[in-house]
Amino acid sequence: MPATQTAYVQDVLARFRAQILKLTGISLSASKTSMIEQRLRSRVIENKFTKTEDYLAALLSDRLGPQEMEMAVDMITTNTTSFFREKQHFDYLSDVLLAQLLSNRREAVPRLKLWSAASSEGAEAFTLAIVLAEAQRRGMRFDWAVLGTDISGRMVAKARRGIYHADQIQQIEPALRHRYTMASNSAEHGNLVRMVPELRAKVHFKQMNLMDANYPVDDGVDVIFLRNVLIYFETEARQKVVQNLQRHLRPGGYLFVGHSEGMSVQCAGLEQIKSTILRKTS
Ligand SMILES: C[S@@+](CC[C@H](N)C(=O)[O-])C[C@H]1O[C@@H](n2cnc3c(N)ncnc32)[C@H](O)[C@@H]1O
């Protein structure tokens, strides 16, 4: 896009930002023009445009169809993630909360349900799975399931494969890496590892937009991780998402947000027990 924007370019960009806000809750400031251009480059080329603004104009006029809009949204999302990101959350879950959650249950083998609500390519969901599997190895009696959801179909497809570059699993400590990942034995995929089938069987992923009015997800969830996604939303959207999510929590269940997001979360029925951890009161 030209350095000095014409009224046409400005208009098309403003309309695109408004559409992204409406569809995803993601607030793109006017300073994000080069990011938009960079992330949509492959879509511009694929659709045989030379100028990003012409691609955007066609996209917004519906000429490219709803699937193209979905792909554009997908490209706009920021999917940065890693295993054991903000490790203190997983330590707290493992050392304190799991025992607490289980102590409130009457079943012989209670089933814990955990949800990574902006799961990107799945590292957060599989980290939760590792924590749960390790707790079982230590002798805690429970069954579990982890759900990962994300707006990005591309990320959900990646997460379902459960395949990562060897570099990506370096944050997993060696003994756990050894226990829960398998190296590829093909030379072509020498740098790739896959999460073991025992974890993949219990971790499921689906595409879901946090802006939707209803979530196709069970109630009675014990723990929701909603980390590093609220930062992209405006205040109103943040409140709405937290409110919708907390309805799916079991009373006494926990909501985790990212380290920079704690201050932005206030919701009736949730009490803050740490700066980034909230508990459903009733
Ligand atoms: C930065 S990643 C965070 C991943 C992970 N929670 C973590 O902390 O490592 C943010 C994710 O939020 C997803 N996302 C953004 N807007 C969303 C929405 N409206 N509904 C669902 N997911 C959304 C993006 O696709 C992206 O994968």
The ligand as a Gaussian input file, in Angstrom:
#p B3LYP/6-31G(d) Opt

LIG

0 1
 C       -1.496000     -15.388000      20.815000
 S       -2.472000     -16.828000      20.574000
 C       -2.546000     -17.459000      22.241000
 C       -2.414000     -18.965000      22.276000
 C       -2.396000     -19.572000      23.678000
 N       -3.609000     -19.293000      24.412000
 C       -1.205000     -19.086000      24.463000
 O       -1.349000     -18.289000      25.374000
 O       -0.081000     -19.490000      24.133000
 C       -4.099000     -16.104000      20.367000
 C       -5.074000     -17.063000      19.679000
 O       -6.390000     -16.494000      19.826000
 C       -7.117000     -16.818000      18.662000
 N       -8.263000     -15.916000      18.534000
 C       -8.276000     -14.595000      18.231000
 N       -9.531000     -14.125000      18.186000
 C      -10.340000     -15.181000      18.470000
 C      -11.746000     -15.329000      18.566000
 N      -12.586000     -14.318000      18.352000
 N      -12.228000     -16.561000      18.864000
 C      -11.399000     -17.607000      19.087000
 N      -10.060000     -17.519000      19.008000
 C       -9.538000     -16.321000      18.701000
 C       -6.104000     -16.663000      17.535000
 O       -6.470000     -17.377000      16.386000
 C       -4.824000     -17.203000      18.206000
 O       -4.570000     -18.536000      17.856000

